[in-house]
Amino acid sequence: MSPELPLSNLRIIELANVVAGPSVGKHLSDFGAEVIKIERPGDGDTARAMGEHVGSRSAWWLLIGRNKRSITLDLKHPRGRDVLLKLVESADALVESFRPGVLERLDLAPETLREVNPGLVVVRVSAFGQTGPYSHRPGYGTLAEAFSGLTEISGYPGQAPLLAPFALADEVAGLFATWALLAALYHRDTRSGSGQTIDVSLYESVFNILGPLPTLYKANGVLQERNGSRLSFSSPRNVYLTRDAHHFAVSATAPSTAEIVIKLIGGEALLADPRFSTHEARARNGEELDQLVAAWIAERDVDEIDRLFGEAGAAGIRVLSMADVFADPHYRARETIIDVEDEELDRVTMGAPVPRMSATPGRVTHAGPPLGRDTEDVLQELGFSKEEIASGRDDGIW
């Protein structure tokens, strides 16, 4: 990686699989970290075969493996374990997402790894955490969302709860793990000189973004109900059907934004209505206000609604499909979508690195690489001879 990237001096060893753990490496590599991904010989990361494909390549793997170096290694073999320990000597952090206890059974517990490198930060990502009665249960993001309390409040009144239609828990946990890893490295480099172990659970990551729900339950016995897209404490807030069969989202959480929306759809007279004149009144009469907004939007096409909301400074915007995203001028202007080089597909499209940094912006050099592409190069960098590399390949160790 080029030295201008802020994390270009970091080396990360990735033992993680699928989305949550590997997303940590993705975020770090976008900003310059060298991420050496260790995969099972033969089939590699499960993400390589997961979901829809672009040609012969999984779209998930193209994204989650971007910028990384891929090596194959059998950690159950003593020589494979020795290679990992050799890599750990020069690493800043190791990210793993095995079920709790697996790393210990491989004789690669964090304490063992830090015997080789005392400054190593070990990030452990799992569904339920490294401790507690559920720690050894199998788990994925879907189960973590259900266990966190999120699923129970998602959906519509009188209907079954809804699961998120994407890897929400995995991505949220990956973000928490990323900043925690950087915080641990900062602590090591500025204070202690020592590494540490970070325990990231998917369920706690989602639970942490639920806002004050646990506070309200403990203090007032409040259990939030499924309410579709509406909020119990603020109105209007929903997704509405337009005359030309599009959808338009409105959010007026702050009193000032709600007043602009109300004046737009009904003028000063509606704003003066005691049912809607204050934030508290709007919350109590949310159903009635929601119906008025829905009726006003239903009489107009989405382009007109978008223009009127924009002119009034009201908080609302059309709901975009992925096709709409690709046609939208704001996405184009900010280059939110980029084309990335790929060895097999030539170029592939995906989201650009975020957040935006003025002096050291992130970048993507390549999509997820072929399995084991960098094995020989990494082993040579560690001092292995061509004969040793060939022998290990013949024995199925890498």
C-alpha positions as CSV (number, residue, x, y, z in Angstrom):
1,M,0.0,0.0,0.0
2,S,1.1,3.5,-0.7
3,P,2.6,5.4,2.3
4,E,0.1,8.2,2.1
5,L,-2.6,5.9,3.4
6,P,-3.1,6.3,7.2
7,L,-2.8,2.6,8.1
8,S,-0.1,1.7,5.7
9,N,2.3,0.5,8.4
10,L,-0.2,-1.9,10.0
11,R,-0.1,-5.7,9.3
12,I,-3.3,-7.6,10.1
13,I,-3.6,-11.4,10.2
14,E,-7.2,-12.5,9.3
15,L,-8.5,-15.9,10.5
16,A,-12.1,-14.8,10.1
17,N,-14.8,-16.2,7.9
18,V,-17.9,-15.0,6.1
19,V,-18.8,-11.3,6.9
20,A,-18.4,-10.0,10.4
21,G,-14.7,-10.7,11.0
22,P,-13.6,-10.2,7.4
23,S,-15.4,-6.8,7.3
24,V,-12.8,-5.6,9.9
25,G,-10.0,-6.4,7.4
26,K,-11.9,-4.8,4.6
27,H,-12.3,-1.5,6.5
28,L,-8.6,-1.5,7.6
29,S,-7.3,-2.4,4.2
30,D,-9.3,0.3,2.5
31,F,-7.1,2.8,4.4
32,G,-3.8,1.1,3.8
33,A,-3.4,-1.8,6.3
34,E,-1.8,-4.9,4.9
35,V,-4.3,-7.7,5.5
36,I,-3.0,-11.3,5.1
37,K,-6.1,-13.5,5.0
38,I,-5.5,-17.1,6.0
39,E,-7.9,-19.6,4.4
40,R,-8.6,-23.3,4.4
41,P,-6.8,-25.2,1.6
42,G,-9.2,-26.4,-1.0
43,D,-12.3,-24.2,-0.5
44,G,-11.3,-21.1,1.5
45,D,-13.6,-18.6,3.1
46,T,-17.3,-19.6,2.9
47,A,-18.0,-16.2,1.4
48,R,-16.3,-17.3,-1.8
49,A,-19.4,-19.4,-2.6
50,M,-22.1,-17.3,-0.8
51,G,-25.0,-15.7,-2.5
52,E,-25.4,-14.3,-6.0
53,H,-22.4,-14.5,-8.3
54,V,-20.9,-12.2,-10.9
55,G,-19.8,-14.6,-13.5
56,S,-18.1,-17.4,-11.5
57,R,-17.3,-15.1,-8.6
58,S,-19.4,-14.5,-5.5
59,A,-20.4,-10.8,-5.2
60,W,-19.9,-11.1,-1.4
61,W,-16.3,-12.3,-1.8
62,L,-15.5,-9.7,-4.3
63,L,-16.4,-7.1,-1.7
64,I,-15.3,-8.6,1.6
65,G,-12.0,-9.8,0.2
66,R,-11.0,-6.6,-1.5
67,N,-7.4,-5.3,-1.0
68,K,-6.4,-8.4,0.9
69,R,-3.6,-10.9,0.3
70,S,-4.9,-14.5,0.3
71,I,-2.8,-17.5,1.6
72,T,-4.0,-21.0,2.3
73,L,-2.8,-22.7,5.5
74,D,-3.8,-25.8,7.4
75,L,-3.7,-24.7,11.0
76,K,-4.2,-28.2,12.3
77,H,-0.9,-29.2,10.9
78,P,2.2,-28.4,13.0
79,R,4.0,-26.8,10.0
80,G,0.9,-24.7,9.2
81,R,0.7,-23.5,12.9
82,D,4.4,-22.6,12.7
83,V,3.8,-20.5,9.7
84,L,1.0,-18.6,11.5
85,L,3.3,-18.0,14.5
86,K,5.9,-16.7,12.1
87,L,3.4,-14.3,10.7
88,V,2.3,-13.2,14.1
89,E,5.9,-12.1,15.0
90,S,5.6,-9.1,12.7
91,A,1.8,-8.5,12.9
92,D,0.0,-5.7,14.8
93,A,-3.3,-7.5,15.2
94,L,-5.0,-10.8,14.5
95,V,-8.8,-11.1,13.8
96,E,-10.5,-14.4,14.2
97,S,-14.1,-15.5,14.1
98,F,-14.0,-19.2,15.1
99,R,-16.5,-20.5,17.6
100,P,-15.2,-19.8,21.1
101,G,-12.7,-22.5,22.1
102,V,-11.5,-23.4,18.6
103,L,-8.4,-21.1,18.8
104,E,-7.5,-22.7,22.1
105,R,-7.9,-26.2,20.7
106,L,-5.4,-25.3,18.0
107,D,-3.0,-24.2,20.7
108,L,-3.3,-20.6,19.4
109,A,-5.0,-18.9,22.3
110,P,-4.3,-15.1,22.5
111,E,-1.9,-15.7,25.4
112,T,0.1,-18.2,23.3
113,L,0.2,-15.7,20.4
114,R,1.5,-13.0,22.6
115,E,4.3,-15.2,23.8
116,V,5.6,-14.7,20.2
117,N,4.5,-11.0,20.0
118,P,3.6,-9.3,23.3
119,G,2.2,-6.3,21.4
120,L,-0.3,-8.3,19.4
121,V,-4.0,-7.2,19.6
122,V,-6.3,-10.2,19.1
123,V,-9.9,-9.4,18.0
124,R,-12.3,-12.2,18.6
125,V,-15.7,-11.9,16.8
126,S,-18.5,-14.4,17.7
127,A,-22.3,-14.4,17.9
128,F,-22.6,-14.5,21.7
129,G,-19.2,-13.6,23.0
130,Q,-16.3,-15.6,24.5
131,T,-18.1,-16.0,27.9
132,G,-21.5,-16.7,29.3
133,P,-23.8,-19.8,29.0
134,Y,-24.5,-19.2,25.3
135,S,-20.9,-18.6,24.2
136,H,-20.5,-22.0,22.5
137,R,-23.8,-22.0,20.7
138,P,-23.6,-21.8,16.9
139,G,-24.7,-18.4,15.7
140,Y,-25.0,-16.1,12.7
141,G,-26.1,-12.5,12.3
142,T,-29.7,-13.5,12.0
143,L,-29.7,-15.2,15.4
144,A,-27.8,-12.3,16.9
145,E,-30.4,-9.8,15.7
146,A,-33.2,-12.0,17.0
147,F,-31.5,-12.3,20.4
148,S,-30.6,-8.6,20.7
149,G,-34.2,-7.3,20.8
150,L,-34.0,-5.7,17.4
151,T,-36.2,-8.3,15.5
152,E,-39.0,-8.1,18.1
153,I,-39.6,-4.4,17.4
154,S,-39.2,-4.7,13.6
155,G,-42.2,-5.0,11.4
156,Y,-45.9,-4.1,11.5
157,P,-48.5,-4.3,14.3
158,G,-50.3,-7.6,14.4
159,Q,-47.7,-9.3,12.1
160,A,-44.7,-11.5,12.7
161,P,-41.4,-9.7,13.4
162,L,-39.1,-9.0,10.4
163,L,-35.5,-9.8,10.0
164,A,-33.2,-7.4,8.3
165,P,-32.8,-8.3,4.6
166,F,-29.0,-8.0,4.7
167,A,-26.1,-8.8,7.0
168,L,-26.9,-6.1,9.6
169,A,-25.4,-7.7,12.7
170,D,-22.3,-8.7,10.9
171,E,-21.6,-5.3,9.5
172,V,-22.4,-3.5,12.8
173,A,-20.1,-5.9,14.7
174,G,-17.4,-5.4,12.1
175,L,-17.5,-1.6,12.7
176,F,-17.4,-2.0,16.5
177,A,-14.5,-4.4,16.1
178,T,-12.6,-2.0,13.7
179,W,-12.6,1.0,16.0
180,A,-11.8,-1.2,19.1
181,L,-8.8,-2.6,17.3
182,L,-7.5,0.8,16.4
183,A,-8.2,2.0,20.0
184,A,-6.2,-0.9,21.3
185,L,-3.3,-0.2,19.0
186,Y,-3.3,3.5,20.1
187,H,-3.2,2.4,23.7
188,R,-0.4,0.0,23.0
189,D,1.7,2.5,21.1
190,T,1.1,5.5,23.3
191,R,0.9,4.0,26.8
192,S,1.3,0.3,27.6
193,G,3.4,-1.2,24.8
194,S,1.4,-4.4,25.3
195,G,-1.4,-6.0,23.2
196,Q,-4.7,-7.1,24.5
197,T,-7.7,-9.3,23.5
198,I,-11.0,-7.7,22.2
199,D,-14.2,-9.7,22.6
200,V,-16.8,-8.6,20.1
201,S,-20.2,-10.3,20.1
202,L,-22.7,-9.8,17.3
203,Y,-25.7,-9.6,19.6
204,E,-24.1,-6.9,21.9
205,S,-23.2,-4.9,18.9
206,V,-26.8,-4.7,17.7
207,F,-28.1,-4.3,21.3
208,N,-25.8,-1.3,21.6
209,I,-27.5,0.6,18.7
210,L,-31.1,0.2,20.1
211,G,-30.9,3.5,21.9
212,P,-32.6,4.0,25.3
213,L,-34.9,0.9,25.0
214,P,-33.3,-0.9,28.0
215,T,-33.3,2.3,30.1
216,L,-37.0,2.9,29.4
217,Y,-37.9,-0.7,30.1
218,K,-36.1,-0.7,33.5
219,A,-37.4,2.7,34.5
220,N,-40.9,2.6,33.1
221,G,-41.7,-0.9,32.1
222,V,-42.0,0.2,28.5
223,L,-41.9,-2.5,25.8
224,Q,-41.6,-1.0,22.3
225,E,-44.2,-2.5,20.0
226,R,-43.9,-3.1,16.3
227,N,-45.0,0.0,14.6
228,G,-44.0,-0.3,10.9
229,S,-42.0,2.8,9.9
230,R,-43.6,5.1,12.4
231,L,-42.2,6.3,15.7
232,S,-44.2,6.5,18.9
233,F,-42.5,9.7,20.1
234,S,-42.4,11.7,16.9
235,S,-44.7,12.4,13.9
236,P,-44.8,12.5,10.9
237,R,-42.3,9.7,10.2
238,N,-43.2,7.1,7.6
239,V,-42.9,5.9,4.0
240,Y,-45.8,7.0,1.8
241,L,-47.1,5.9,-1.6
242,T,-47.1,8.5,-4.3
243,R,-49.7,8.9,-7.1
244,D,-47.3,7.4,-9.7
245,A,-46.6,4.3,-7.5
246,H,-43.3,5.4,-6.0
247,H,-42.5,5.7,-2.3
248,F,-41.5,8.8,-0.4
249,A,-39.9,8.9,3.0
250,V,-40.6,11.6,5.5
251,S,-38.8,12.1,8.8
252,A,-39.7,15.1,11.1
253,T,-38.2,14.1,14.4
254,A,-37.2,17.7,15.4
255,P,-40.1,20.1,16.1
256,S,-38.8,22.6,13.5
257,T,-38.7,20.0,10.7
258,A,-42.2,18.8,11.6
259,E,-43.6,22.3,11.4
260,I,-42.2,22.8,7.9
261,V,-43.8,19.5,6.8
262,I,-47.2,20.4,8.3
263,K,-47.1,23.9,6.8
264,L,-46.2,22.4,3.4
265,I,-49.2,20.0,3.4
266,G,-51.8,22.1,5.2
267,G,-50.5,25.7,5.7
268,E,-50.6,27.7,8.9
269,A,-54.1,26.6,9.7
270,L,-53.0,23.0,10.1
271,L,-50.0,24.0,12.1
272,A,-52.3,26.0,14.4
273,D,-54.6,22.9,15.0
274,P,-54.1,22.0,18.6
275,R,-53.7,18.3,17.6
276,F,-50.5,19.2,15.7
277,S,-49.3,22.5,17.2
278,T,-46.7,20.9,19.6
279,H,-44.3,18.0,19.5
280,E,-46.2,16.3,22.3
281,A,-49.5,16.8,20.6
282,R,-48.2,15.4,17.3
283,A,-46.9,12.3,19.1
284,R,-50.4,11.7,20.7
285,N,-52.2,12.2,17.4
286,G,-49.6,10.6,15.2
287,E,-52.1,8.3,13.4
288,E,-54.2,11.3,12.3
289,L,-51.2,13.3,11.2
290,D,-49.8,10.3,9.3
291,Q,-53.1,9.9,7.4
292,L,-53.0,13.6,6.4
293,V,-49.5,13.4,5.1
294,A,-50.3,10.1,3.3
295,A,-53.3,11.7,1.6
296,W,-51.3,14.8,0.4
297,I,-48.5,12.6,-1.0
298,A,-51.0,10.2,-2.7
299,E,-52.3,13.1,-4.8
300,R,-48.9,13.9,-6.3
301,D,-46.2,12.3,-8.4
302,V,-42.8,11.7,-6.7
303,D,-40.9,14.3,-8.8
304,E,-43.3,17.0,-7.7
305,I,-43.2,15.9,-4.1
306,D,-39.4,15.9,-4.1
307,R,-39.3,19.4,-5.6
308,L,-41.8,20.8,-3.1
309,F,-40.0,19.3,-0.2
310,G,-36.7,20.6,-1.4
311,E,-38.1,24.1,-2.0
312,A,-39.6,24.2,1.5
313,G,-36.6,22.7,3.2
314,A,-38.7,19.9,4.5
315,A,-37.1,16.6,5.5
316,G,-38.2,14.0,2.9
317,I,-36.7,12.1,0.0
318,R,-37.8,9.5,-2.5
319,V,-37.1,5.9,-1.7
320,L,-34.4,4.6,-4.1
321,S,-34.1,1.2,-5.6
322,M,-30.6,0.1,-6.6
323,A,-31.5,1.0,-10.2
324,D,-32.4,4.5,-8.9
325,V,-29.1,4.7,-7.0
326,F,-27.1,4.1,-10.2
327,A,-29.0,6.9,-12.0
328,D,-28.9,9.4,-9.2
329,P,-26.7,12.5,-9.7
330,H,-25.7,12.8,-6.0
331,Y,-24.3,9.3,-6.1
332,R,-22.4,10.1,-9.3
333,A,-21.1,13.5,-8.0
334,R,-19.7,11.9,-4.8
335,E,-18.4,8.8,-6.6
336,T,-20.1,6.6,-4.0
337,I,-20.0,3.7,-6.4
338,I,-16.6,2.7,-7.9
339,D,-15.2,0.2,-10.4
340,V,-12.5,-2.0,-9.1
341,E,-9.9,-4.2,-10.9
342,D,-10.4,-7.9,-10.7
343,E,-8.1,-10.6,-12.1
344,E,-10.9,-12.7,-13.6
345,L,-13.7,-10.2,-14.3
346,D,-11.4,-7.3,-15.4
347,R,-13.5,-4.8,-13.5
348,V,-16.3,-5.1,-10.9
349,T,-18.6,-2.5,-9.3
350,M,-19.0,-1.9,-5.6
351,G,-19.3,0.8,-2.9
352,A,-16.4,3.2,-2.3
353,P,-14.5,3.3,1.0
354,V,-16.1,5.3,3.8
355,P,-15.8,7.6,5.6
356,R,-14.2,10.4,3.5
357,M,-10.9,11.7,4.6
358,S,-9.5,14.9,3.1
359,A,-5.8,14.2,3.3
360,T,-5.7,10.3,3.3
361,P,-8.7,9.0,1.5
362,G,-9.3,5.2,1.3
363,R,-8.9,3.3,-1.9
364,V,-9.5,-0.1,-3.4
365,T,-6.7,-1.7,-5.4
366,H,-8.4,-5.0,-6.3
367,A,-11.5,-7.1,-5.5
368,G,-11.3,-10.3,-3.5
369,P,-8.4,-12.3,-4.8
370,P,-8.3,-15.9,-6.0
371,L,-7.9,-18.5,-3.3
372,G,-4.2,-18.7,-2.2
373,R,-3.0,-16.2,-4.7
374,D,-0.3,-14.8,-2.4
375,T,0.7,-18.0,-0.6
376,E,4.1,-18.4,-2.3
377,D,5.0,-14.7,-2.0
378,V,4.2,-14.5,1.7
379,L,6.1,-17.7,2.5
380,Q,9.1,-16.4,0.5
381,E,8.9,-13.2,2.5
382,L,9.1,-15.3,5.7
383,G,12.3,-17.0,4.4
384,F,10.9,-20.3,3.1
385,S,12.8,-21.8,0.2
386,K,11.1,-22.8,-3.1
387,E,11.7,-26.4,-2.2
388,E,10.1,-26.0,1.2
389,I,7.1,-24.3,-0.4
390,A,6.7,-27.0,-3.0
391,S,6.9,-29.7,-0.3
392,G,4.3,-28.0,1.8
393,R,2.0,-27.7,-1.2
394,D,2.4,-31.3,-2.0
395,D,1.5,-32.2,1.6
396,G,-1.6,-30.1,1.5
397,I,-0.4,-27.8,4.3
398,W,-0.9,-24.7,2.1
